[in-house]
């Protein structure tokens, strides 16, 4: 099991509050709390999730409301304009490497994987990504986030029904996206990192970050979340910054770190980006969130969803105990997608 420190940022937050002279109010959230509120949060989001972090944001917004506040400032968007996620650092190492020692690059890629265990399968690829020839032919490379999502889709294919796979299994899912994007005007000829940032900002940001981790979870409790990093003036300035101002070596958000160095703690200044995540249910089999996942996916509602083969899913559930940590973390994301699909199927009365 990964140590709690991999997911618990209380120490860093407390240190930062002391640096800023702010009062610190920790809001402890247990896996049991995530299990108890999972269905309500997913119903509010109206979308699939690959981690229970949206449920945590739902509970955080409730705590803000109960404390008497109506408006909060949030950091969504900073990773999209400054290359904050691990997959952007991987793109920088793989595709913006002119004049750099290949041995040094290989070492940095190993460090990236080693220092970001919670991102495995989530922000960094895990397993076979499947065929992405169309993306490579179009852009000249495959952005790491697409490779990561494609590898997760391959895991999903192993759990889908034969009829569904026969009809849709051979399609390259990203072709429809790129057919709606001005590839020649917005992507071709730009730095690979900027291409990756643009494509992510057109997909993951509006459809997941700003919904599952943003407005829908906040407005579930009538909280208004304001996103200063997405002010169009800020975005326009960062659009024209060279990629070395966004990522330098292993340091992401470089120009932002330098701009705020005197007002943030030394820990925050030096640490790598840590995604907002809840501990995977599969790493805590004795707690109620794990039981919730198991019971939901073995139950009759999930059996009524025509896109999945429940016997294959139960086979995966039975194999979890034999997997290493990396495989558990990666497969946990697949299971969360299935559980959230089941909740939406039931809450919107689609179950037979």
MOFENDA-V348700 format. One record per pair of residues at least 4 apart in sequence whose ideal C-beta (glycine too) atoms are under 8 Angstrom apart, sorted by sequence separation. I is the first residue (numbers start at 1). J is the second residue. If there is no record, write none. Layout:
i:I j:J
i:I j:J
//
This chain:
i:2 j:6
i:4 j:8
i:9 j:13
i:10 j:14
i:11 j:15
i:12 j:16
i:13 j:17
i:14 j:18
i:15 j:19
i:16 j:20
i:29 j:33
i:30 j:34
i:31 j:35
i:32 j:36
i:33 j:37
i:34 j:38
i:37 j:41
i:38 j:42
i:39 j:43
i:40 j:44
i:41 j:45
i:45 j:49
i:49 j:53
i:52 j:56
i:53 j:57
i:54 j:58
i:55 j:59
i:56 j:60
i:57 j:61
i:58 j:62
i:59 j:63
i:60 j:64
i:61 j:65
i:62 j:66
i:63 j:67
i:65 j:69
i:77 j:81
i:78 j:82
i:79 j:83
i:80 j:84
i:84 j:88
i:85 j:89
i:86 j:90
i:87 j:91
i:88 j:92
i:89 j:93
i:90 j:94
i:91 j:95
i:92 j:96
i:93 j:97
i:100 j:104
i:101 j:105
i:102 j:106
i:103 j:107
i:104 j:108
i:105 j:109
i:106 j:110
i:107 j:111
i:108 j:112
i:109 j:113
i:110 j:114
i:111 j:115
i:112 j:116
i:116 j:120
i:118 j:122
i:119 j:123
i:120 j:124
i:121 j:125
i:125 j:129
i:132 j:136
i:133 j:137
i:134 j:138
i:135 j:139
i:136 j:140
i:139 j:143
i:142 j:146
i:143 j:147
i:144 j:148
i:145 j:149
i:146 j:150
i:147 j:151
i:148 j:152
i:149 j:153
i:150 j:154
i:151 j:155
i:152 j:156
i:153 j:157
i:154 j:158
i:155 j:159
i:156 j:160
i:160 j:164
i:161 j:165
i:162 j:166
i:163 j:167
i:164 j:168
i:165 j:169
i:171 j:175
i:173 j:177
i:174 j:178
i:175 j:179
i:176 j:180
i:177 j:181
i:182 j:186
i:183 j:187
i:184 j:188
i:186 j:190
i:190 j:194
i:191 j:195
i:192 j:196
i:193 j:197
i:194 j:198
i:195 j:199
i:196 j:200
i:197 j:201
i:198 j:202
i:199 j:203
i:200 j:204
i:201 j:205
i:202 j:206
i:203 j:207
i:204 j:208
i:205 j:209
i:206 j:210
i:207 j:211
i:208 j:212
i:209 j:213
i:210 j:214
i:211 j:215
i:212 j:216
i:213 j:217
i:214 j:218
i:215 j:219
i:216 j:220
i:219 j:223
i:227 j:231
i:230 j:234
i:231 j:235
i:232 j:236
i:233 j:237
i:234 j:238
i:235 j:239
i:236 j:240
i:237 j:241
i:241 j:245
i:242 j:246
i:243 j:247
i:244 j:248
i:247 j:251
i:253 j:257
i:254 j:258
i:255 j:259
i:256 j:260
i:257 j:261
i:260 j:264
i:264 j:268
i:265 j:269
i:266 j:270
i:267 j:271
i:279 j:283
i:280 j:284
i:286 j:290
i:287 j:291
i:288 j:292
i:289 j:293
i:290 j:294
i:291 j:295
i:292 j:296
i:293 j:297
i:294 j:298
i:295 j:299
i:298 j:302
i:299 j:303
i:300 j:304
i:301 j:305
i:308 j:312
i:309 j:313
i:310 j:314
i:311 j:315
i:312 j:316
i:313 j:317
i:314 j:318
i:315 j:319
i:316 j:320
i:319 j:323
i:323 j:327
i:324 j:328
i:325 j:329
i:326 j:330
i:327 j:331
i:328 j:332
i:329 j:333
i:330 j:334
i:331 j:335
i:332 j:336
i:333 j:337
i:334 j:338
i:335 j:339
i:336 j:340
i:337 j:341
i:338 j:342
i:339 j:343
i:340 j:344
i:341 j:345
i:342 j:346
i:343 j:347
i:344 j:348
i:346 j:350
i:2 j:7
i:17 j:22
i:29 j:34
i:42 j:47
i:49 j:54
i:64 j:69
i:65 j:70
i:79 j:84
i:83 j:88
i:91 j:96
i:97 j:102
i:100 j:105
i:119 j:124
i:121 j:126
i:136 j:141
i:142 j:147
i:160 j:165
i:164 j:169
i:178 j:183
i:181 j:186
i:182 j:187
i:183 j:188
i:190 j:195
i:200 j:205
i:201 j:206
i:204 j:209
i:205 j:210
i:206 j:211
i:208 j:213
i:209 j:214
i:210 j:215
i:211 j:216
i:212 j:217
i:218 j:223
i:219 j:224
i:229 j:234
i:230 j:235
i:241 j:246
i:247 j:252
i:264 j:269
i:279 j:284
i:284 j:289
i:285 j:290
i:296 j:301
i:297 j:302
i:308 j:313
i:323 j:328
i:345 j:350
i:346 j:351
i:17 j:23
i:18 j:24
i:49 j:55
i:78 j:84
i:79 j:85
i:83 j:89
i:120 j:126
i:121 j:127
i:136 j:142
i:181 j:187
i:218 j:224
i:228 j:234
i:229 j:235
i:246 j:252
i:247 j:253
i:248 j:254
i:251 j:257
i:281 j:287
i:284 j:290
i:296 j:302
i:302 j:308
i:344 j:350
i:345 j:351
i:17 j:24
i:42 j:49
i:113 j:120
i:116 j:123
i:135 j:142
i:218 j:225
i:246 j:253
i:247 j:254
i:257 j:264
i:303 j:310
i:64 j:72
i:97 j:105
i:116 j:124
i:135 j:143
i:157 j:165
i:187 j:195
i:190 j:198
i:238 j:246
i:246 j:254
i:261 j:269
i:281 j:289
i:282 j:290
i:302 j:310
i:320 j:328
i:323 j:331
i:45 j:54
i:79 j:88
i:83 j:92
i:160 j:169
i:245 j:254
i:246 j:255
i:281 j:290
i:14 j:24
i:132 j:142
i:215 j:225
i:244 j:254
i:245 j:255
i:13 j:24
i:94 j:105
i:113 j:124
i:135 j:146
i:187 j:198
i:214 j:225
i:281 j:292
i:282 j:293
i:302 j:313
i:320 j:331
i:14 j:26
i:42 j:54
i:93 j:105
i:112 j:124
i:157 j:169
i:186 j:198
i:187 j:199
i:257 j:269
i:281 j:293
i:298 j:310
i:13 j:26
i:41 j:54
i:42 j:55
i:129 j:142
i:214 j:227
i:297 j:310
i:38 j:52
i:41 j:55
i:44 j:58
i:132 j:146
i:241 j:255
i:93 j:108
i:94 j:109
i:132 j:147
i:316 j:331
i:10 j:26
i:41 j:57
i:93 j:109
i:297 j:313
i:298 j:314
i:38 j:55
i:41 j:58
i:210 j:227
i:297 j:314
i:34 j:52
i:37 j:55
i:40 j:58
i:41 j:59
i:129 j:147
i:132 j:150
i:181 j:199
i:316 j:334
i:317 j:335
i:90 j:109
i:93 j:112
i:125 j:144
i:129 j:148
i:298 j:317
i:316 j:335
i:124 j:144
i:130 j:150
i:153 j:173
i:252 j:272
i:253 j:273
i:297 j:317
i:34 j:55
i:37 j:58
i:129 j:150
i:130 j:151
i:181 j:202
i:251 j:272
i:252 j:273
i:34 j:56
i:37 j:59
i:90 j:112
i:123 j:145
i:125 j:147
i:126 j:148
i:129 j:151
i:177 j:199
i:250 j:272
i:89 j:112
i:125 j:148
i:128 j:151
i:130 j:153
i:150 j:173
i:294 j:317
i:124 j:148
i:127 j:151
i:130 j:154
i:150 j:174
i:123 j:148
i:126 j:151
i:129 j:154
i:177 j:202
i:313 j:338
i:33 j:59
i:86 j:112
i:122 j:148
i:125 j:151
i:128 j:154
i:177 j:203
i:29 j:56
i:121 j:148
i:127 j:154
i:130 j:157
i:127 j:155
i:146 j:174
i:29 j:59
i:86 j:116
i:121 j:151
i:308 j:338
i:29 j:60
i:121 j:152
i:27 j:59
i:87 j:119
i:27 j:60
i:86 j:119
i:308 j:341
i:85 j:119
i:90 j:124
i:307 j:341
i:285 j:320
i:27 j:63
i:87 j:123
i:285 j:321
i:302 j:338
i:305 j:341
i:86 j:123
i:87 j:124
i:135 j:172
i:305 j:342
i:85 j:123
i:86 j:124
i:134 j:172
i:282 j:320
i:297 j:335
i:133 j:172
i:135 j:174
i:132 j:172
i:134 j:174
i:138 j:178
i:302 j:342
i:305 j:345
i:131 j:172
i:134 j:175
i:297 j:338
i:301 j:342
i:304 j:345
i:25 j:67
i:132 j:174
i:283 j:325
i:293 j:335
i:297 j:339
i:135 j:178
i:293 j:336
i:296 j:339
i:299 j:342
i:302 j:345
i:134 j:178
i:139 j:183
i:301 j:345
i:138 j:183
i:283 j:328
i:297 j:342
i:301 j:346
i:95 j:141
i:282 j:328
i:283 j:329
i:293 j:339
i:296 j:342
i:305 j:351
i:94 j:141
i:282 j:329
i:292 j:339
i:296 j:343
i:304 j:351
i:139 j:187
i:280 j:328
i:304 j:352
i:139 j:188
i:143 j:192
i:194 j:243
i:197 j:246
i:280 j:329
i:282 j:331
i:283 j:332
i:94 j:144
i:193 j:243
i:282 j:332
i:301 j:351
i:141 j:192
i:145 j:196
i:281 j:332
i:300 j:351
i:91 j:143
i:140 j:192
i:143 j:195
i:144 j:196
i:191 j:243
i:280 j:332
i:91 j:144
i:139 j:192
i:143 j:196
i:146 j:199
i:193 j:246
i:280 j:333
i:282 j:335
i:90 j:144
i:145 j:199
i:193 j:247
i:281 j:335
i:145 j:200
i:281 j:336
i:87 j:143
i:88 j:144
i:139 j:195
i:143 j:199
i:87 j:144
i:88 j:145
i:143 j:200
i:87 j:145
i:145 j:204
i:85 j:145
i:87 j:148
i:213 j:276
i:51 j:122
i:50 j:122
i:96 j:191
i:96 j:192
i:95 j:192
i:96 j:193
i:94 j:192
i:95 j:193
i:91 j:192
i:92 j:193
i:50 j:152
i:91 j:193
i:88 j:193
i:91 j:196
i:88 j:196
i:87 j:196
i:88 j:197
i:83 j:193
i:6 j:117
i:7 j:118
i:6 j:118
i:88 j:200
i:83 j:197
i:2 j:117
i:85 j:200
i:2 j:118
i:81 j:197
i:80 j:197
i:80 j:200
i:81 j:201
i:80 j:201
i:80 j:205
i:77 j:205
i:76 j:205
i:80 j:209
i:77 j:209
i:76 j:209
i:76 j:210
i:76 j:213
i:76 j:214
i:112 j:250
i:111 j:250
i:74 j:214
i:108 j:249
i:108 j:250
i:164 j:306
i:163 j:306
i:164 j:307
i:74 j:218
i:164 j:308
i:161 j:306
i:72 j:218
i:161 j:307
i:96 j:243
i:160 j:307
i:161 j:308
i:162 j:309
i:81 j:229
i:160 j:308
i:161 j:309
i:76 j:225
i:159 j:308
i:160 j:309
i:77 j:227
i:159 j:309
i:72 j:223
i:74 j:225
i:76 j:227
i:78 j:229
i:92 j:243
i:70 j:222
i:71 j:223
i:72 j:224
i:73 j:225
i:74 j:226
i:75 j:227
i:77 j:229
i:123 j:275
i:70 j:223
i:71 j:224
i:72 j:225
i:73 j:226
i:74 j:227
i:76 j:229
i:77 j:230
i:81 j:234
i:122 j:275
i:159 j:312
i:69 j:223
i:70 j:224
i:71 j:225
i:72 j:226
i:75 j:229
i:76 j:230
i:81 j:235
i:158 j:312
i:159 j:313
i:57 j:212
i:71 j:226
i:73 j:228
i:92 j:247
i:122 j:277
i:57 j:213
i:61 j:217
i:65 j:221
i:82 j:238
i:116 j:272
i:118 j:274
i:119 j:275
i:57 j:214
i:60 j:217
i:61 j:218
i:64 j:221
i:65 j:222
i:81 j:238
i:115 j:272
i:118 j:275
i:159 j:316
i:54 j:212
i:62 j:220
i:65 j:223
i:77 j:235
i:81 j:239
i:88 j:246
i:89 j:247
i:158 j:316
i:53 j:212
i:54 j:213
i:58 j:217
i:61 j:220
i:62 j:221
i:64 j:223
i:88 j:247
i:118 j:277
i:47 j:207
i:53 j:213
i:57 j:217
i:61 j:221
i:83 j:243
i:47 j:208
i:57 j:218
i:89 j:250
i:58 j:220
i:61 j:223
i:49 j:212
i:54 j:217
i:58 j:221
i:83 j:246
i:89 j:252
i:47 j:211
i:82 j:246
i:83 j:247
i:88 j:252
i:46 j:211
i:47 j:212
i:81 j:246
i:45 j:211
i:45 j:212
i:85 j:252
i:84 j:252
i:83 j:252
i:84 j:253
i:46 j:216
i:82 j:252
i:83 j:253
i:45 j:216
i:82 j:253
i:44 j:216
i:45 j:217
i:82 j:254
i:44 j:217
i:79 j:252
i:82 j:255
i:79 j:253
i:82 j:256
i:78 j:253
i:155 j:330
i:159 j:334
i:41 j:217
i:44 j:220
i:155 j:331
i:78 j:256
i:152 j:330
i:156 j:334
i:41 j:220
i:155 j:334
i:159 j:338
i:40 j:220
i:152 j:333
i:156 j:337
i:152 j:334
i:86 j:272
i:86 j:273
i:85 j:273
i:84 j:273
i:86 j:275
i:85 j:275
i:79 j:273
i:126 j:326
i:126 j:327
i:126 j:329
i:127 j:330
i:126 j:330
i:121 j:326
i:120 j:326
i:122 j:329
i:117 j:325
i:121 j:329
i:122 j:330
i:117 j:326
i:120 j:329
i:121 j:330
i:120 j:330
i:121 j:331
i:118 j:329
i:122 j:333
i:117 j:329
i:121 j:333
i:57 j:276
i:56 j:276
i:56 j:278
i:53 j:276
i:55 j:278
i:53 j:277
i:53 j:278
i:51 j:277
i:52 j:278
i:51 j:278
i:51 j:280
i:52 j:281
i:52 j:289
i:20 j:263
i:19 j:263
i:34 j:278
i:19 j:264
i:19 j:265
i:18 j:265
i:31 j:278
i:16 j:264
i:31 j:279
i:16 j:265
i:29 j:278
i:15 j:265
i:31 j:281
i:16 j:267
i:38 j:289
i:15 j:267
i:16 j:268
i:35 j:287
i:36 j:288
i:12 j:265
i:15 j:268
i:31 j:284
i:35 j:288
i:35 j:289
i:38 j:292
i:12 j:267
i:32 j:287
i:34 j:289
i:12 j:268
i:31 j:287
i:32 j:288
i:35 j:291
i:30 j:287
i:31 j:288
i:32 j:289
i:35 j:292
i:31 j:289
i:12 j:271
i:31 j:290
i:9 j:274
i:7 j:277
i:7 j:278
i:7 j:279
i:6 j:279
i:4 j:279
i:2 j:279
i:2 j:283
i:51 j:332
i:1 j:283
i:51 j:333
i:1 j:284
i:50 j:333
i:50 j:334
i:52 j:336
i:51 j:336
i:50 j:336
i:49 j:336
i:50 j:337
i:49 j:337
i:48 j:337
i:49 j:340
i:48 j:340
i:47 j:340
i:48 j:341
i:48 j:344
i:42 j:340
i:46 j:344
i:43 j:343
i:38 j:339
i:42 j:343
i:43 j:344
i:42 j:344
i:39 j:343
i:43 j:347
i:38 j:343
i:42 j:347
i:39 j:346
i:39 j:347
i:2 j:325
i:1 j:325
i:2 j:329
//
